Amino acid sequence: MDESLRTCPLGVDVEICRMDFEARSRFRLNELGLRVHEPIRVIQKAVFGGCVVVHSGERIAVDGGTARHIFVVPRT
C-alpha cells in the first residue's frame, strides 16, 4: 500500500509510485530528478510536513503541501 512522502518514515528506502500534480508542477519535480519509479530516502522531517529527501546523492527539500501529493512504496 502506498503512502504519501509526508507520512513516510525516516531512513527507509522507498520508490515514488505516483505524483498527483498538474503537468507544470510534475515537470519541475522531474527536472529535480523526482520521478515515478525513482528511489529516494527521507532523511529529515519538518514540523509542518515538509521533508528533506536524498536522491542520487543529492539532498532535496520538499514542502509539506508537495510531500502530501508524492506517494511512495517500500523499495524491495
Secondary structure, 3 states (H helix, E strand, C coil): CCEEHHHCCCCCEEEEEEECCCHHHHHHHHHCCCCCCCEEEEEEECCCCCEEEEECCEEEEECHHHHCCEEEEECC
